[in-house]
Amino acid sequence: MSVPATRLADLPIRDDLRGREPYGAPQLAVAVQLNTNENPYPPSPRLVAAISAAVAAAAPTLNRYPDRDATELRADLARYLGHGLTAPQVWAANGSNEVIQQLLQAFGGPGRSALGFEPSYSMHPVIARTTGTAWISGHRGVDFGVSPDNAVAAVKRHQPDVVFLTSPNNPTGTALPLAVIEAVCGATSGMVVVDEAYAEFARACAPSAVTLLPKCRRLVVTRTMSKAFAMAGARLGYLAAAPAVVEALLLVRLPYHLSTVTQAVARTALAHAAELLEAVAALRAERDATVTWLRDEGFEVADSDANFVFFGEFGDTHVAWQDLLDRGVLVREVGPPGWLRVSVGTPAEMAAFRHALRAVVSDRHRAAGDV
């Protein structure tokens, strides 16, 4: 007699994970994919050749473990960030999600809590829960912003061990004034993590929290090479903080967590930073044009300092998402209800998005008898 197949429900999984769904944006084979905030411009042939050469140079050493502390990569990242940072103030991991996981392993965990202001990056509460850290949901204003007074009030009320702030915020694109970050740093004895995954896309009026590191001792600023650097497939995230924060992460990181190949690819990309970041200005311009067009079409749109635009409001978000998908355009249904997020793509992709959205609106008006 055959043994029945083992189901997830049959396994002794942790009670707090039972019934949950795994994170993941839809990966669908459609013509226009504007749902994961990727940089739409691939590496140039020149950069591909440089990466290939770097990997080929590293290949003969792959029988040995990589540099456990990624010292040369961290020095390169510190030089890129500037502001007098040095390698001991920088840490790197497999994407910013692993950086966040390590932070919560070190400063969160059972009996501790983390606070974030939602809607925001959906992986913050997911990683908090998987590390046994209680998640506290703070709230944003009607403009999706966070004021210093409201942030401080939430911190004092809940007294979290870790506070997450995002600038620019995902999914809304709104940047955070430095005054909010300073106020939170002054109100908590815990860690303050500012997620700046989209920092390179911000306008000049949205300075980086890296400038606050000298006076905010428990501040951490996380970044990624997935967005502006067009290196989503390389999986490289990093942070800037006091050297003591890096020392804490050494206690929880897995040994040799960054492969030799990952380090070689990331260092090569940093050496070609000027070339890679040339696309940022074009994406900013396309973003601003998209915001203007959506508003002219009658949509509500959040101000964006990122490479995506948050717009609404729809009576049924999922129906609107499906209507766009049916026309070959994949955007993100990420919440709150009534709003969709579109990543900024190439001019041709954004033209396809505008055409599809106009068709969706036209069909809806026709169905309602408006035309």
C-alpha positions as CSV (number, residue, x, y, z in Angstrom):
1,M,0.0,0.0,0.0
2,S,1.4,3.4,-1.0
3,V,2.1,6.0,1.6
4,P,0.0,9.2,1.3
5,A,2.0,12.2,0.1
6,T,3.3,14.5,2.9
7,R,1.4,17.8,3.1
8,L,2.6,21.0,4.7
9,A,-0.2,20.6,7.2
10,D,1.3,17.2,8.3
11,L,4.6,18.8,9.2
12,P,5.5,20.1,12.7
13,I,5.9,23.6,11.4
14,R,6.0,26.5,13.8
15,D,2.5,27.6,14.9
16,D,3.1,31.2,14.0
17,L,4.0,30.2,10.4
18,R,1.0,27.8,9.9
19,G,-1.5,29.2,7.4
20,R,0.7,31.9,6.1
21,E,1.4,32.5,2.4
22,P,4.9,32.9,1.0
23,Y,6.0,36.3,-0.2
24,G,6.2,36.8,-3.9
25,A,5.2,39.2,-6.7
26,P,3.5,37.4,-9.7
27,Q,6.0,36.2,-12.3
28,L,4.0,36.1,-15.4
29,A,5.1,35.9,-19.1
30,V,3.5,39.1,-20.3
31,A,4.9,41.7,-22.8
32,V,5.2,44.6,-20.3
33,Q,6.3,43.7,-16.8
34,L,6.1,46.7,-14.5
35,N,5.5,45.1,-11.1
36,T,8.8,44.6,-9.3
37,N,10.6,48.0,-9.5
38,E,13.4,46.6,-11.6
39,N,15.7,48.8,-13.6
40,P,14.5,48.2,-17.2
41,Y,17.9,48.8,-18.8
42,P,20.2,45.8,-18.8
43,P,24.0,46.0,-18.4
44,S,25.8,47.3,-21.5
45,P,28.0,44.9,-23.6
46,R,31.0,46.7,-22.1
47,L,29.9,46.0,-18.5
48,V,28.9,42.4,-19.4
49,A,32.4,41.9,-20.7
50,A,33.9,43.3,-17.5
51,I,31.7,41.1,-15.3
52,S,32.6,38.1,-17.4
53,A,36.3,38.9,-17.0
54,A,36.0,39.4,-13.2
55,V,34.1,36.0,-12.8
56,A,36.7,34.3,-15.0
57,A,39.5,35.7,-12.9
58,A,37.8,34.4,-9.7
59,A,36.9,31.0,-11.1
60,P,40.2,29.3,-10.4
61,T,39.8,30.1,-6.7
62,L,36.3,28.7,-6.4
63,N,37.6,25.6,-4.6
64,R,38.3,27.9,-1.7
65,Y,35.8,29.8,0.5
66,P,35.2,33.5,-0.3
67,D,36.5,36.4,1.8
68,R,34.3,35.8,4.8
69,D,34.0,39.5,5.7
70,A,34.0,40.9,2.1
71,T,36.6,43.5,3.1
72,E,37.4,44.8,-0.4
73,L,33.7,45.0,-1.4
74,R,32.9,46.9,1.8
75,A,35.6,49.4,1.1
76,D,34.3,49.9,-2.4
77,L,30.8,50.4,-1.0
78,A,32.0,52.9,1.6
79,R,33.8,54.9,-1.2
80,Y,30.6,54.9,-3.2
81,L,28.5,56.2,-0.3
82,G,31.0,58.9,0.5
83,H,30.5,61.1,3.6
84,G,33.8,59.9,5.0
85,L,32.5,56.3,5.5
86,T,35.0,53.5,5.8
87,A,34.8,49.8,5.4
88,P,34.2,49.0,9.1
89,Q,31.0,51.1,8.9
90,V,29.6,49.1,6.0
91,W,28.2,45.6,5.8
92,A,27.0,43.6,2.8
93,A,24.7,40.5,2.3
94,N,22.6,38.7,-0.3
95,G,20.2,41.5,-1.0
96,S,18.9,44.1,1.5
97,N,16.4,41.5,2.7
98,E,19.2,39.5,4.2
99,V,20.6,42.6,5.7
100,I,17.3,43.3,7.4
101,Q,17.0,39.7,8.5
102,Q,20.4,39.9,10.1
103,L,19.5,43.1,11.9
104,L,16.4,41.5,13.3
105,Q,18.3,38.4,14.3
106,A,20.7,40.7,16.2
107,F,18.3,43.3,17.6
108,G,14.9,41.7,17.5
109,G,13.8,38.1,18.2
110,P,11.5,36.5,20.8
111,G,10.2,39.0,23.4
112,R,11.2,42.0,21.3
113,S,9.2,44.1,18.8
114,A,9.7,46.1,15.6
115,L,7.6,49.1,14.5
116,G,6.9,50.2,10.9
117,F,4.6,52.8,9.4
118,E,2.3,51.2,6.8
119,P,1.6,50.9,4.0
120,S,5.3,50.2,3.5
121,Y,7.7,47.5,2.4
122,S,5.8,44.2,2.9
123,M,8.9,42.2,3.7
124,H,9.6,44.2,6.9
125,P,6.8,42.5,8.9
126,V,7.4,39.2,7.1
127,I,11.1,39.1,8.2
128,A,10.1,40.3,11.7
129,R,7.7,37.4,12.1
130,T,10.1,34.8,10.8
131,T,12.7,36.0,13.3
132,G,10.2,35.8,16.1
133,T,10.0,39.5,16.4
134,A,6.5,41.0,17.2
135,W,5.4,43.4,14.5
136,I,3.7,46.7,15.4
137,S,1.9,48.5,12.5
138,G,2.1,52.3,12.7
139,H,0.1,54.5,10.4
140,R,0.8,57.1,7.7
141,G,-1.2,60.3,7.0
142,V,-3.6,60.8,4.1
143,D,-0.7,61.9,2.0
144,F,1.2,58.7,2.9
145,G,3.7,60.8,4.9
146,V,4.9,60.4,8.5
147,S,5.2,63.5,10.7
148,P,7.8,63.8,13.5
149,D,5.0,64.1,16.1
150,N,3.1,61.1,15.0
151,A,6.3,59.0,14.7
152,V,7.6,60.0,18.1
153,A,4.1,59.3,19.7
154,A,4.1,55.8,18.2
155,V,7.6,55.1,19.4
156,K,6.8,56.3,22.9
157,R,3.6,54.4,23.0
158,H,4.9,51.0,21.8
159,Q,8.6,51.3,22.8
160,P,9.8,49.0,20.0
161,D,13.3,47.5,19.9
162,V,13.6,48.3,16.2
163,V,11.9,51.1,14.2
164,F,11.7,50.8,10.4
165,L,11.5,54.0,8.4
166,T,11.5,53.9,4.6
167,S,12.7,56.7,2.3
168,P,11.6,56.7,-0.5
169,N,8.8,54.5,0.8
170,N,7.6,51.4,-1.0
171,P,4.9,51.2,-2.3
172,T,4.0,54.9,-2.2
173,G,7.3,56.5,-3.3
174,T,7.1,59.2,-0.7
175,A,10.4,60.5,0.7
176,L,10.9,61.1,4.5
177,P,12.2,64.4,5.8
178,L,15.4,64.0,7.9
179,A,13.6,65.8,10.7
180,V,11.4,62.7,11.2
181,I,14.4,60.4,11.4
182,E,16.2,62.6,13.9
183,A,13.1,62.8,16.0
184,V,12.7,59.0,16.1
185,C,16.4,58.6,16.9
186,G,16.0,60.9,19.8
187,A,12.8,59.2,21.1
188,T,14.0,55.6,21.2
189,S,16.8,53.6,22.9
190,G,16.3,50.9,20.2
191,M,17.7,50.6,16.7
192,V,16.4,52.9,13.9
193,V,16.6,51.3,10.4
194,V,16.1,53.6,7.4
195,D,15.5,51.6,4.3
196,E,16.8,53.5,1.3
197,A,16.5,50.9,-1.4
198,Y,15.4,53.7,-3.9
199,A,17.6,56.5,-2.7
200,E,19.4,57.1,-6.0
201,F,16.0,58.0,-7.6
202,A,15.2,60.7,-5.0
203,R,15.0,64.3,-5.9
204,A,17.6,66.7,-4.5
205,C,15.1,67.8,-1.8
206,A,15.3,64.3,-0.2
207,P,18.8,63.9,1.3
208,S,20.1,60.6,2.5
209,A,19.9,59.5,6.1
210,V,23.6,58.6,5.8
211,T,24.3,62.3,6.6
212,L,22.8,61.6,10.1
213,L,25.1,58.7,11.0
214,P,27.7,60.9,12.9
215,K,25.1,62.1,15.4
216,C,22.6,59.2,15.6
217,R,24.5,56.3,17.3
218,R,21.9,53.6,16.7
219,L,20.9,54.5,13.2
220,V,21.3,52.0,10.3
221,V,20.8,52.9,6.6
222,T,20.2,50.0,4.3
223,R,20.7,50.1,0.5
224,T,20.6,47.8,-2.5
225,M,22.3,47.3,-5.8
226,S,19.1,45.8,-7.3
227,K,17.4,49.0,-8.4
228,A,19.5,52.0,-9.6
229,F,22.5,49.7,-10.3
230,A,20.3,47.3,-12.4
231,M,21.8,44.4,-10.5
232,A,18.7,42.6,-9.2
233,G,20.0,39.3,-10.4
234,A,23.3,39.7,-8.5
235,R,21.6,39.9,-5.1
236,L,23.7,42.5,-3.2
237,G,22.4,44.6,-0.4
238,Y,24.3,46.6,2.2
239,L,24.1,49.0,5.1
240,A,26.0,51.9,6.7
241,A,26.1,52.2,10.4
242,A,28.5,52.5,13.4
243,P,31.2,49.8,13.4
244,A,29.6,48.3,16.5
245,V,26.5,47.5,14.5
246,V,28.6,45.5,12.1
247,E,30.2,43.7,15.0
248,A,26.7,42.7,16.2
249,L,25.8,41.3,12.8
250,L,29.0,39.2,12.7
251,L,27.4,37.3,15.6
252,V,24.4,36.2,13.5
253,R,25.6,36.1,9.9
254,L,26.2,32.7,8.3
255,P,29.8,32.0,7.5
256,Y,30.9,32.8,3.9
257,H,27.4,34.1,3.2
258,L,28.6,36.2,0.2
259,S,30.1,34.1,-2.6
260,T,33.3,34.9,-4.4
261,V,31.2,35.4,-7.6
262,T,28.8,37.8,-6.0
263,Q,31.6,39.8,-4.6
264,A,33.4,40.0,-7.9
265,V,30.2,41.0,-9.8
266,A,29.3,43.7,-7.2
267,R,32.8,45.2,-7.2
268,T,32.8,45.3,-11.0
269,A,29.4,47.1,-11.0
270,L,30.7,49.6,-8.5
271,A,33.7,50.3,-10.7
272,H,31.3,51.1,-13.5
273,A,28.9,53.1,-11.2
274,A,28.9,56.2,-13.4
275,E,27.8,54.2,-16.5
276,L,25.1,52.3,-14.5
277,L,23.7,55.4,-12.9
278,E,23.3,57.2,-16.2
279,A,19.8,55.6,-16.6
280,V,18.7,57.1,-13.3
281,A,18.1,60.6,-14.7
282,A,16.0,59.1,-17.6
283,L,14.0,57.0,-15.2
284,R,13.3,60.1,-13.0
285,A,12.1,62.0,-16.0
286,E,9.9,59.1,-17.1
287,R,8.5,58.9,-13.5
288,D,7.7,62.5,-13.3
289,A,6.0,62.4,-16.7
290,T,3.9,59.4,-15.6
291,V,2.8,61.3,-12.4
292,T,1.7,64.2,-14.5
293,W,-0.1,62.1,-17.1
294,L,-2.0,60.1,-14.4
295,R,-3.1,63.3,-12.7
296,D,-4.2,64.8,-16.0
297,E,-6.2,61.6,-16.6
298,G,-8.0,62.2,-13.2
299,F,-6.2,59.7,-11.0
300,E,-5.0,60.3,-7.5
301,V,-1.2,60.0,-7.4
302,A,1.3,60.0,-4.5
303,D,4.4,62.1,-4.9
304,S,7.2,59.8,-5.9
305,D,10.9,59.9,-5.3
306,A,11.4,56.3,-6.4
307,N,11.3,54.4,-9.7
308,F,7.6,53.6,-9.4
309,V,4.3,55.5,-9.1
310,F,1.4,54.7,-6.7
311,F,-2.0,55.7,-8.2
312,G,-5.7,55.2,-7.6
313,E,-8.4,55.1,-6.6
314,F,-10.2,52.1,-8.0
315,G,-13.5,50.6,-6.8
316,D,-12.1,47.1,-7.2
317,T,-8.3,47.0,-7.2
318,H,-8.0,43.4,-8.3
319,V,-10.4,43.9,-11.2
320,A,-8.3,46.9,-12.4
321,W,-5.1,44.9,-12.1
322,Q,-6.6,42.0,-14.1
323,D,-7.9,44.4,-16.7
324,L,-4.4,45.7,-17.3
325,L,-3.0,42.2,-17.3
326,D,-5.5,41.2,-19.9
327,R,-4.0,43.9,-22.1
328,G,-0.5,42.7,-21.6
329,V,0.6,45.0,-18.8
330,L,1.6,43.6,-15.4
331,V,1.6,46.1,-12.5
332,R,1.5,45.5,-8.7
333,E,-1.5,45.1,-6.5
334,V,0.2,45.7,-3.2
335,G,-2.3,47.6,-1.1
336,P,-3.9,49.6,0.4
337,P,-7.3,48.8,-1.3
338,G,-8.0,51.1,-4.2
339,W,-4.4,51.7,-5.2
340,L,-2.0,50.2,-7.7
341,R,1.8,50.6,-8.2
342,V,3.5,50.8,-11.6
343,S,7.2,50.5,-12.0
344,V,8.9,52.9,-14.3
345,G,10.0,51.2,-17.5
346,T,11.3,52.2,-20.9
347,P,9.5,54.8,-22.9
348,A,7.9,52.1,-25.0
349,E,6.8,50.2,-21.9
350,M,5.3,53.3,-20.3
351,A,3.5,54.1,-23.6
352,A,2.0,50.6,-23.5
353,F,0.9,51.1,-19.9
354,R,-0.8,54.4,-20.8
355,H,-2.6,52.9,-23.7
356,A,-3.8,49.9,-21.6
357,L,-5.0,52.1,-18.7
358,R,-6.9,54.4,-21.1
359,A,-8.6,51.3,-22.6
360,V,-9.5,50.0,-19.1
361,V,-11.0,53.4,-18.2
362,S,-12.9,53.7,-21.5
363,D,-14.3,50.2,-21.2
364,R,-15.4,50.9,-17.6
365,H,-17.2,54.1,-18.6
366,R,-18.9,52.3,-21.5
367,A,-20.1,49.5,-19.2
368,A,-21.4,52.2,-16.8
369,G,-23.3,53.9,-19.6
370,D,-21.2,57.1,-19.4
371,V,-20.5,57.2,-23.1
